[in-house]
Amino acid sequence: MFIFSHILSQTQLSPMKTATSKQPISDITELPYSLKYIAEKLEQNRHLKPSEMRKIILEADVKVEELKPWADFDHPIQDSYGRKLVYKGDNFEIMVMSWRPGDFSTIHDHGNTQWGAVQVFGPAEHATFRYGEGKISTLARWRMKSGDAVGVHHSLVHQMGNPTHDSFFLSLHIYGEPGDINNVTGDARVFDLENQTIQRVDGGVFFALPLDEVKRFEEGPQPDFPTRLRHMIELIRRLRKMENQKANKSGKNLQDVIADFMSVDHLRYLIHDLKEHTDEKGHHTHSSFWKILNWELKEAARLQNELLSEQNNQDSFHKYAALYDEVICQPCLDKFMKGYLDFFAETEKIDFSNQSVISVGCGTGLVESYMIEELGVPYEQLFGMDISAAMVAEAQKRIQADVGDVLTLDPSIQMWDIAFSGLNVFQYLDPKKLPEAIQKTADIIKPGGYFIGDFITTDHVRWYPNVMFSKDKKTISLRTPELIEEEGLMYQRSEITNIQAQGETLRITYAGKHKRYLPPVNRMRAYFEKAFGGKVELYDAISLKPIPEWADSCESTRYLVIAQKGTK
């Protein structure tokens, strides 16, 4: 509520009732001082660059109170924002736009405008687009600060809006061209990316315009996946508001637009764009595209959650478990976990058929079921535990499993031959609890028994792919890892968004940010040596080459720990 209160204190406007809107001023001397300054400058010079117009608008030092008379927060719901003309010169226009929470313009240009500038007085979102050769893509999307101004030129294709839930704000718009003209912003292009058409309009650049407000239609560009996605998101949001007030006169059917937005048919366009902007290792090669794609997918996930919640049709957890297995666990099992389990059995002369195994952090139980079915561990001799009840529910379909915390392991209940922990589970723990967790694990292992598990090094981020596909390409996980430092400790934090083809629906879920502690390799070795009191060996988890005691990392950035408990 701070932003909301702050903006209202600036504008002194009620969000529910707008001050009476003035009609356009015809006498330049009647303009508020700052706007009079701008108008006089423009009458003195008709040939401006956008940068010069931006300089003028900043020099004018416009106060938001001067714009209040033209505020229009009570604009009709079919208008995507409030739009009022303040003053019209022979070759320029001064306008004020009003932005309620959720108001967004369409993607558009400014018609006859050759130069101009926009100044915002609130937390506006602004996006610019590359348009040409029959294609359109997003160049940038960012949040503006109150007082920020941007120049406008003839070729600018952009979008503005209010992404907040509780802020109301105004913006000042100046548009001009060298010669006299009746409507500077007339003949503007509105990009309807749903149908790949361009609408020519003389008024507001609104979503879902009635046909009688469109002068003519032209063939439009092919959008890339994130650009079309965001267009559909804002179109649906506006249509929903219009439907609620029975004000939809556009001819667009809301349910049809929603079905299009969520259609699995668009998966191929996403895959095409990902291939174009990632390398053979799954690392993105275009930072701007990657940022924009993830931004738009998060918005899509938020809208889908709203729509599915209203339909009382939330996904059950098994769909997430399927995603985890398809994109993470199964590929890792195939790529290196099978190899290191076989390596462990061979080097330590382990016959799994007579071993009892506890899996700490068993997840869905996929790897553990492999140990039963392929390595010969007796079903009744393997037990999985995980802190997530939802994961355990899935694991129980494959193995014996229950909810449990490694810090509560009790040797008086049962001792085990082998403790297993896959996919760096221990590194999700509070770093202060990591030595205790390793000790608790050692306490439940029989003398001469083993721990085997994999971990990631401090430079795992150099390997970590940004894009992970399931084999059938119907499940995609997008990941943005970064190294962060907190209180002198290093972590790898990954922001995750998942996309799944579920029947005819493309389901987008934002999984948030997850961090893993990255202790130095030698520190981890020391923890295990102290807890187990026996032989501790570290190997590259993929090549299975020994890691020397002096090494800080390994080639694959994943390493295997095999620790044997001392017999004394």
C-alpha positions as CSV (number, residue, x, y, z in Angstrom):
1,M,0.0,0.0,0.0
2,F,3.0,2.4,0.3
3,I,3.2,3.0,-3.5
4,F,-0.6,3.5,-3.6
5,S,-0.5,6.1,-0.8
6,H,2.6,7.8,-2.2
7,I,1.1,8.2,-5.6
8,L,-2.2,9.6,-4.2
9,S,-0.3,12.0,-2.1
10,Q,1.4,13.3,-5.2
11,T,-1.7,13.6,-7.3
12,Q,-4.3,14.3,-4.6
13,L,-6.7,12.3,-6.7
14,S,-9.3,9.8,-5.4
15,P,-8.9,6.4,-7.2
16,M,-12.7,6.1,-7.4
17,K,-13.6,9.6,-8.4
18,T,-11.6,11.7,-10.8
19,A,-11.4,15.5,-10.7
20,T,-13.6,17.1,-13.3
21,S,-11.7,16.8,-16.6
22,K,-10.9,20.1,-18.4
23,Q,-11.6,20.6,-22.0
24,P,-8.6,21.3,-24.2
25,I,-7.1,24.8,-23.8
26,S,-7.0,26.9,-26.9
27,D,-5.1,29.9,-25.5
28,I,-1.4,29.1,-24.8
29,T,-1.3,31.7,-22.0
30,E,-3.9,29.7,-20.1
31,L,-1.7,26.6,-19.8
32,P,0.0,25.7,-16.5
33,Y,3.5,27.3,-16.4
34,S,5.5,24.1,-17.3
35,L,3.2,23.2,-20.2
36,K,3.2,26.8,-21.4
37,Y,7.0,26.6,-21.4
38,I,6.9,23.4,-23.5
39,A,4.3,24.8,-26.0
40,E,6.3,28.1,-26.5
41,K,9.5,26.1,-27.2
42,L,7.6,24.0,-29.8
43,E,6.2,27.0,-31.5
44,Q,9.7,28.4,-31.8
45,N,11.1,25.2,-33.4
46,R,9.3,22.7,-35.6
47,H,12.3,20.6,-36.4
48,L,13.2,18.6,-33.4
49,K,14.9,15.3,-32.6
50,P,13.3,13.0,-29.9
51,S,16.3,13.7,-27.7
52,E,15.7,17.5,-27.9
53,M,12.0,17.0,-27.1
54,R,13.0,14.9,-24.1
55,K,15.3,17.7,-23.0
56,I,12.6,20.3,-23.3
57,I,10.1,18.2,-21.3
58,L,12.6,17.7,-18.5
59,E,13.6,21.4,-18.5
60,A,10.0,22.3,-18.0
61,D,10.0,20.6,-14.6
62,V,6.4,19.5,-14.9
63,K,4.5,19.0,-11.6
64,V,1.9,16.3,-11.5
65,E,-0.5,18.7,-9.9
66,E,-0.5,20.7,-13.1
67,L,-1.9,17.6,-14.9
68,K,-4.7,16.8,-12.5
69,P,-7.4,18.7,-14.3
70,W,-7.1,16.3,-17.3
71,A,-7.0,13.1,-15.2
72,D,-9.5,10.5,-16.4
73,F,-9.3,7.5,-14.1
74,D,-13.0,6.9,-14.6
75,H,-12.5,6.2,-18.3
76,P,-14.8,3.6,-19.9
77,I,-13.7,0.0,-19.3
78,Q,-13.4,-0.6,-23.0
79,D,-10.7,2.1,-23.1
80,S,-7.4,0.7,-22.2
81,Y,-6.4,3.9,-20.4
82,G,-7.6,7.5,-20.0
83,R,-6.7,9.9,-22.8
84,K,-7.2,13.7,-22.7
85,L,-6.0,16.4,-25.1
86,V,-4.6,19.4,-23.2
87,Y,-3.5,21.7,-25.9
88,K,-3.2,21.5,-29.7
89,G,-0.7,23.6,-31.6
90,D,-0.6,23.9,-35.4
91,N,1.9,21.0,-35.6
92,F,1.9,19.4,-32.1
93,E,-0.4,18.0,-29.4
94,I,0.0,18.0,-25.6
95,M,-1.9,15.1,-24.0
96,V,-2.4,13.5,-20.5
97,M,-2.9,9.8,-20.1
98,S,-4.4,8.2,-16.9
99,W,-3.5,4.8,-15.8
100,R,-5.5,2.7,-13.5
101,P,-4.0,-0.6,-12.1
102,G,-3.8,-3.0,-15.0
103,D,-4.3,-0.5,-17.8
104,F,-2.1,-1.2,-20.8
105,S,-1.9,0.2,-24.3
106,T,-1.6,-2.1,-27.2
107,I,1.6,-2.4,-29.1
108,H,1.5,0.7,-31.4
109,D,3.2,3.5,-33.2
110,H,2.2,7.2,-33.2
111,G,0.8,7.7,-36.7
112,N,2.0,11.0,-38.3
113,T,4.2,11.8,-35.3
114,Q,7.8,12.6,-36.3
115,W,9.1,13.5,-32.9
116,G,7.9,13.6,-29.3
117,A,8.4,12.6,-25.7
118,V,6.6,10.9,-22.8
119,Q,7.0,11.6,-19.1
120,V,5.6,9.3,-16.5
121,F,4.5,10.2,-12.9
122,G,4.3,6.7,-11.5
123,P,5.7,3.1,-11.8
124,A,5.0,2.7,-15.5
125,E,6.1,-0.4,-17.5
126,H,7.5,0.4,-20.9
127,A,8.4,-1.9,-23.8
128,T,9.9,-1.3,-27.2
129,F,9.8,-3.5,-30.3
130,R,11.7,-4.3,-33.4
131,Y,9.5,-4.3,-36.5
132,G,10.5,-5.1,-40.0
133,E,10.7,-7.7,-42.8
134,G,7.4,-9.1,-41.8
135,K,8.4,-9.8,-38.2
136,I,8.0,-8.2,-34.7
137,S,9.9,-9.0,-31.5
138,T,10.4,-7.3,-28.2
139,L,13.6,-5.2,-27.9
140,A,13.3,-4.4,-24.2
141,R,10.8,-4.2,-21.3
142,W,11.5,-2.3,-18.2
143,R,9.9,-0.4,-15.2
144,M,10.2,3.4,-15.3
145,K,10.5,5.6,-12.3
146,S,8.3,8.6,-11.6
147,G,9.7,11.5,-13.5
148,D,11.4,9.4,-16.1
149,A,11.0,10.6,-19.7
150,V,11.6,8.9,-23.1
151,G,11.9,10.3,-26.6
152,V,9.4,9.3,-29.3
153,H,10.3,9.1,-33.0
154,H,8.4,8.2,-36.1
155,S,9.6,4.6,-36.3
156,L,9.1,3.8,-32.5
157,V,6.8,0.9,-31.9
158,H,6.1,0.6,-28.1
159,Q,3.7,-0.3,-25.3
160,M,3.0,1.4,-22.0
161,G,1.0,0.3,-19.0
162,N,0.4,0.2,-15.3
163,P,1.6,-3.2,-14.0
164,T,0.7,-2.5,-10.4
165,H,-2.4,-3.7,-8.4
166,D,-3.0,-0.5,-6.4
167,S,-1.3,2.5,-8.0
168,F,-3.0,5.2,-10.1
169,F,-0.8,7.6,-12.0
170,L,-0.6,10.1,-14.9
171,S,1.7,10.5,-17.9
172,L,2.4,13.5,-20.1
173,H,2.6,13.0,-23.9
174,I,3.9,15.4,-26.5
175,Y,3.7,14.6,-30.2
176,G,4.6,16.7,-33.1
177,E,5.9,17.0,-36.7
178,P,7.4,19.8,-38.8
179,G,4.3,20.7,-40.8
180,D,0.8,21.8,-39.9
181,I,-1.5,18.9,-39.3
182,N,-5.0,18.3,-38.0
183,N,-4.3,15.0,-36.1
184,V,-0.6,14.4,-35.2
185,T,-1.3,10.9,-33.9
186,G,-3.8,10.0,-36.5
187,D,-3.4,7.0,-38.7
188,A,-1.6,5.2,-35.9
189,R,-0.9,1.5,-36.3
190,V,-2.2,-0.9,-33.6
191,F,-0.6,-4.3,-33.8
192,D,-3.2,-7.1,-33.3
193,L,-0.8,-10.0,-32.9
194,E,-3.7,-12.5,-32.2
195,N,-4.7,-12.3,-35.9
196,Q,-1.4,-10.9,-37.3
197,T,-3.1,-7.8,-38.6
198,I,-2.4,-4.0,-38.2
199,Q,-5.4,-1.8,-37.4
200,R,-5.2,1.9,-38.5
201,V,-6.8,4.2,-36.0
202,D,-7.2,7.9,-35.3
203,G,-8.0,7.6,-31.6
204,G,-6.8,5.7,-28.6
205,V,-4.5,2.7,-29.2
206,F,-6.8,0.3,-27.2
207,F,-7.3,-3.4,-27.0
208,A,-10.3,-5.0,-28.6
209,L,-11.5,-2.0,-30.6
210,P,-15.0,-2.1,-32.1
211,L,-14.8,-2.5,-35.9
212,D,-16.3,0.9,-36.5
213,E,-13.3,2.5,-34.7
214,V,-10.8,0.9,-37.1
215,K,-10.2,2.9,-40.3
216,R,-8.7,-0.1,-42.2
217,F,-6.9,-3.4,-41.7
218,E,-3.5,-4.3,-43.1
219,E,-1.4,-7.5,-43.1
220,G,0.6,-7.6,-39.9
221,P,3.9,-9.1,-38.9
222,Q,4.7,-12.6,-37.5
223,P,5.5,-12.1,-33.8
224,D,8.1,-14.2,-31.9
225,F,6.7,-16.3,-29.1
226,P,7.2,-14.0,-26.1
227,T,5.9,-10.9,-28.0
228,R,2.7,-12.7,-29.0
229,L,2.3,-14.2,-25.6
230,R,2.3,-10.9,-23.8
231,H,-0.1,-9.4,-26.3
232,M,-2.5,-12.2,-25.6
233,I,-2.1,-11.8,-21.8
234,E,-3.1,-8.1,-21.9
235,L,-5.8,-8.7,-24.5
236,I,-7.4,-11.3,-22.2
237,R,-7.1,-9.1,-19.1
238,R,-8.9,-6.2,-20.9
239,L,-11.6,-8.5,-22.4
240,R,-12.3,-9.9,-19.0
241,K,-12.9,-6.5,-17.6
242,M,-15.1,-5.6,-20.6
243,E,-17.1,-8.8,-20.2
244,N,-17.7,-8.1,-16.5
245,Q,-19.4,-4.8,-17.5
246,K,-21.0,-6.2,-20.7
247,A,-19.0,-3.6,-22.7
248,N,-17.3,-5.9,-25.2
249,K,-18.3,-4.7,-28.7
250,S,-15.1,-5.9,-30.4
251,G,-16.6,-9.1,-31.8
252,K,-13.9,-11.1,-30.0
253,N,-15.0,-14.1,-27.9
254,L,-13.2,-14.2,-24.6
255,Q,-13.3,-18.0,-24.3
256,D,-11.9,-18.4,-27.8
257,V,-9.1,-16.0,-27.0
258,I,-8.3,-17.8,-23.8
259,A,-8.2,-21.2,-25.7
260,D,-5.8,-19.7,-28.2
261,F,-3.6,-18.3,-25.4
262,M,-3.3,-21.7,-23.8
263,S,-3.2,-23.8,-27.0
264,V,-0.5,-26.4,-27.3
265,D,-0.2,-25.3,-30.9
266,H,2.1,-22.5,-29.9
267,L,4.7,-24.9,-28.3
268,R,6.5,-25.2,-31.7
269,Y,7.0,-21.5,-31.9
270,L,8.6,-21.5,-28.4
271,I,10.9,-24.4,-29.4
272,H,11.8,-22.5,-32.6
273,D,12.8,-19.4,-30.7
274,L,14.7,-21.4,-28.1
275,K,16.7,-23.1,-30.7
276,E,17.5,-19.8,-32.3
277,H,18.8,-18.3,-29.1
278,T,20.5,-21.2,-27.3
279,D,23.6,-23.3,-28.1
280,E,24.0,-27.1,-28.3
281,K,24.6,-27.2,-24.5
282,G,21.3,-25.5,-23.7
283,H,22.9,-22.1,-22.7
284,H,21.2,-19.0,-23.9
285,T,23.1,-16.9,-26.4
286,H,21.0,-13.7,-26.2
287,S,20.6,-12.1,-22.8
288,S,17.9,-9.6,-23.8
289,F,15.7,-12.3,-25.4
290,W,16.2,-14.6,-22.4
291,K,15.2,-11.8,-20.0
292,I,12.1,-10.9,-22.0
293,L,11.0,-14.5,-22.5
294,N,11.2,-15.2,-18.8
295,W,9.4,-12.0,-18.0
296,E,6.5,-12.8,-20.3
297,L,6.3,-16.4,-19.2
298,K,6.0,-15.3,-15.5
299,E,3.1,-13.0,-16.5
300,A,1.5,-15.9,-18.5
301,A,1.8,-18.2,-15.5
302,R,0.2,-15.7,-13.2
303,L,-2.8,-15.2,-15.6
304,Q,-3.1,-19.0,-16.1
305,N,-3.2,-19.5,-12.3
306,E,-6.1,-17.0,-12.1
307,L,-8.0,-18.6,-14.9
308,L,-7.5,-22.2,-13.7
309,S,-8.3,-21.2,-10.1
310,E,-11.6,-19.7,-11.3
311,Q,-12.4,-22.9,-13.1
312,N,-11.5,-24.9,-10.0
313,N,-9.2,-27.0,-12.1
314,Q,-5.8,-26.7,-10.5
315,D,-3.2,-29.2,-11.6
316,S,-2.6,-32.1,-9.2
317,F,1.0,-32.7,-8.0
318,H,1.6,-35.8,-10.1
319,K,1.9,-33.5,-13.1
320,Y,4.8,-31.6,-11.4
321,A,6.3,-35.0,-10.5
322,A,6.1,-36.1,-14.1
323,L,7.9,-32.9,-15.1
324,Y,10.6,-33.4,-12.5
325,D,11.2,-37.0,-13.7
326,E,11.1,-36.1,-17.4
327,V,13.3,-33.0,-17.4
328,I,15.6,-33.6,-14.3
329,C,15.7,-37.0,-12.8
330,Q,15.5,-39.3,-15.8
331,P,18.1,-37.4,-17.8
332,C,20.4,-37.3,-14.8
333,L,19.9,-41.0,-14.1
334,D,20.7,-41.9,-17.7
335,K,23.6,-39.5,-18.0
336,F,25.6,-40.2,-14.9
337,M,23.8,-41.7,-11.9
338,K,23.5,-45.2,-13.4
339,G,27.2,-44.9,-14.2
340,Y,28.3,-44.0,-10.7
341,L,26.1,-46.6,-9.1
342,D,27.7,-49.3,-11.2
343,F,31.1,-47.8,-10.5
344,F,30.4,-47.9,-6.7
345,A,29.3,-51.5,-6.8
346,E,32.4,-52.5,-8.8
347,T,35.1,-50.6,-6.9
348,E,33.7,-51.4,-3.5
349,K,32.7,-55.0,-4.3
350,I,29.0,-54.3,-3.4
351,D,26.4,-56.9,-3.9
352,F,23.2,-54.8,-3.8
353,S,21.0,-57.9,-3.4
354,N,22.1,-58.3,0.3
355,Q,22.3,-54.6,1.2
356,S,19.8,-52.4,3.1
357,V,19.6,-48.9,1.6
358,I,18.1,-45.7,2.9
359,S,17.6,-42.9,0.4
360,V,17.9,-39.4,2.0
361,G,15.8,-37.0,-0.1
362,C,14.3,-39.6,-2.4
363,G,12.1,-37.2,-4.4
364,T,9.8,-39.2,-6.7
365,G,11.6,-42.5,-6.0
366,L,12.7,-42.8,-9.7
367,V,16.4,-43.6,-9.0
368,E,15.5,-45.8,-6.0
369,S,13.1,-47.9,-8.2
370,Y,16.1,-48.3,-10.7
371,M,18.2,-49.6,-7.7
372,I,15.5,-52.2,-7.0
373,E,14.7,-53.2,-10.5
374,E,18.1,-53.1,-12.1
375,L,20.7,-53.4,-9.3
376,G,18.8,-56.0,-7.3
377,V,18.2,-54.2,-4.0
378,P,15.3,-56.0,-2.3
379,Y,12.1,-53.9,-2.3
380,E,11.7,-54.5,1.4
381,Q,15.3,-53.5,2.1
382,L,15.1,-50.0,0.5
383,F,13.4,-47.1,2.2
384,G,13.1,-43.5,1.0
385,M,12.5,-40.3,3.0
386,D,11.9,-36.8,1.9
387,I,10.9,-33.6,3.6
388,S,8.2,-33.0,1.0
389,A,5.0,-34.8,1.6
390,A,3.9,-34.3,-2.0
391,M,7.1,-35.9,-3.3
392,V,6.7,-38.8,-0.9
393,A,3.2,-39.4,-2.2
394,E,4.6,-39.9,-5.6
395,A,7.6,-42.0,-4.4
396,Q,5.2,-44.4,-2.5
397,K,3.9,-45.5,-5.9
398,R,7.4,-47.0,-6.5
399,I,9.1,-47.6,-3.2
400,Q,8.6,-47.7,0.5
401,A,8.8,-44.1,1.6
402,D,7.7,-41.6,4.3
403,V,8.1,-38.0,5.2
404,G,11.2,-37.4,7.2
405,D,14.0,-34.9,8.1
406,V,17.6,-36.0,7.9
407,L,18.2,-34.1,11.2
408,T,15.8,-36.5,13.0
409,L,17.5,-39.8,11.9
410,D,17.8,-42.1,14.9
411,P,20.2,-45.1,15.0
412,S,18.1,-46.7,17.7
413,I,15.3,-47.3,15.1
414,Q,17.4,-49.0,12.4
415,M,20.9,-49.2,11.1
416,W,21.6,-49.4,7.3
417,D,24.3,-50.8,5.1
418,I,24.2,-47.9,2.6
419,A,22.9,-44.3,2.6
420,F,22.2,-42.8,-0.8
421,S,21.5,-39.2,-1.6
422,G,21.2,-38.1,-5.2
423,L,21.1,-34.7,-7.0
424,N,22.8,-32.6,-4.4
425,V,20.0,-32.9,-1.9
426,F,22.3,-32.0,1.1
427,Q,23.1,-28.7,-0.5
428,Y,19.5,-27.4,-0.1
429,L,20.0,-27.6,3.7
430,D,20.8,-24.6,5.8
431,P,24.6,-24.4,5.7
432,K,24.8,-24.3,9.4
433,K,23.0,-27.6,9.6
434,L,25.0,-29.4,6.9
435,P,27.8,-30.9,9.2
436,E,25.0,-32.1,11.5
437,A,23.1,-33.7,8.7
438,I,26.2,-35.6,7.5
439,Q,26.9,-36.7,11.0
440,K,23.3,-37.8,11.5
441,T,23.6,-39.8,8.3
442,A,26.8,-41.5,9.5
443,D,25.2,-42.4,12.8
444,I,22.6,-44.7,11.1
445,I,25.2,-46.5,9.0
446,K,26.6,-49.8,10.2
447,P,30.4,-50.0,10.7
448,G,32.0,-50.7,7.4
449,G,28.8,-49.4,5.6
450,Y,28.8,-46.6,3.0
451,F,27.4,-43.3,2.0
452,I,27.2,-42.5,-1.8
453,G,25.8,-39.3,-3.2
454,D,26.5,-36.5,-5.7
455,F,27.1,-32.8,-5.2
456,I,27.8,-29.7,-7.2
457,T,30.9,-27.5,-7.2
458,T,31.2,-23.8,-6.7
459,D,31.4,-23.3,-10.4
460,H,28.5,-25.5,-11.4
461,V,26.9,-22.4,-12.9
462,R,29.2,-22.7,-15.9
463,W,27.7,-26.1,-16.8
464,Y,24.1,-25.5,-15.8
465,P,21.9,-25.4,-18.9
466,N,19.3,-22.6,-19.3
467,V,17.0,-24.9,-21.3
468,M,16.1,-28.5,-20.4
469,F,13.8,-30.6,-22.6
470,S,12.1,-33.9,-22.0
471,K,12.8,-36.6,-24.7
472,D,9.5,-35.9,-26.4
473,K,10.0,-32.1,-26.2
474,K,6.6,-31.7,-24.6
475,T,8.1,-30.6,-21.3
476,I,10.5,-27.7,-21.1
477,S,12.2,-26.2,-18.0
478,L,13.8,-22.8,-18.3
479,R,16.4,-22.0,-15.7
480,T,18.4,-18.8,-14.9
481,P,21.2,-19.6,-12.5
482,E,23.4,-17.0,-10.7
483,L,26.0,-17.1,-8.0
484,I,25.1,-15.1,-4.9
485,E,26.9,-14.4,-1.6
486,E,25.1,-14.3,1.7
487,E,26.9,-13.7,5.0
488,G,30.2,-14.9,3.5
489,L,28.7,-18.1,2.0
490,M,28.3,-18.8,-1.7
491,Y,25.1,-20.2,-3.2
492,Q,23.8,-21.0,-6.7
493,R,20.3,-19.6,-7.0
494,S,18.2,-20.7,-10.0
495,E,14.9,-19.1,-11.2
496,I,12.8,-21.7,-12.8
497,T,9.8,-21.6,-15.2
498,N,8.3,-24.8,-16.6
499,I,6.2,-25.3,-19.7
500,Q,4.2,-28.5,-20.3
501,A,2.0,-29.7,-23.1
502,Q,-1.0,-31.3,-21.3
503,G,-3.3,-32.6,-24.0
504,E,-4.5,-29.5,-25.9
505,T,-3.3,-27.1,-23.3
506,L,0.1,-25.4,-22.9
507,R,0.6,-25.1,-19.1
508,I,3.1,-22.5,-17.8
509,T,4.2,-22.6,-14.2
510,Y,6.6,-20.3,-12.4
511,A,8.5,-22.3,-9.8
512,G,10.3,-19.4,-8.2
513,K,13.9,-19.1,-7.1
514,H,15.7,-21.9,-5.4
515,K,19.2,-21.8,-3.9
516,R,21.9,-24.4,-3.1
517,Y,24.8,-23.9,-0.8
518,L,28.2,-24.3,-2.5
519,P,30.8,-25.3,0.1
520,P,34.4,-25.7,-1.2
521,V,35.1,-29.3,-2.2
522,N,37.7,-29.8,0.5
523,R,35.3,-28.6,3.1
524,M,32.7,-31.2,2.1
525,R,35.5,-33.9,2.1
526,A,36.4,-32.8,5.7
527,Y,32.8,-33.0,6.8
528,F,32.5,-36.6,5.6
529,E,35.9,-37.6,7.0
530,K,35.0,-36.3,10.4
531,A,31.5,-37.9,10.5
532,F,32.4,-41.3,9.0
533,G,35.9,-41.8,10.4
534,G,36.9,-44.0,7.5
535,K,37.8,-43.9,3.8
536,V,36.4,-40.9,1.9
537,E,36.9,-40.7,-1.9
538,L,35.7,-38.0,-4.3
539,Y,35.3,-38.5,-8.0
540,D,34.0,-36.5,-11.0
541,A,30.4,-37.7,-11.1
542,I,30.4,-38.1,-14.9
543,S,34.0,-39.1,-15.8
544,L,34.5,-40.9,-12.5
545,K,38.1,-39.6,-12.4
546,P,39.4,-39.2,-8.8
547,I,39.4,-35.6,-7.5
548,P,42.8,-34.7,-5.9
549,E,42.7,-33.3,-2.4
550,W,44.1,-30.0,-3.7
551,A,41.4,-29.5,-6.3
552,D,38.6,-26.9,-6.0
553,S,36.4,-28.3,-8.8
554,C,36.2,-30.9,-11.5
555,E,35.5,-31.0,-15.2
556,S,31.8,-31.8,-15.1
557,T,31.2,-29.5,-12.0
558,R,29.4,-32.5,-10.4
559,Y,31.2,-34.8,-7.9
560,L,30.6,-38.1,-6.2
561,V,31.3,-38.7,-2.6
562,I,31.9,-42.3,-1.5
563,A,32.4,-42.5,2.3
564,Q,32.9,-45.7,4.3
565,K,32.2,-45.8,8.0
566,G,35.1,-46.8,10.2
567,T,34.8,-50.1,12.0
568,K,36.0,-48.7,15.4
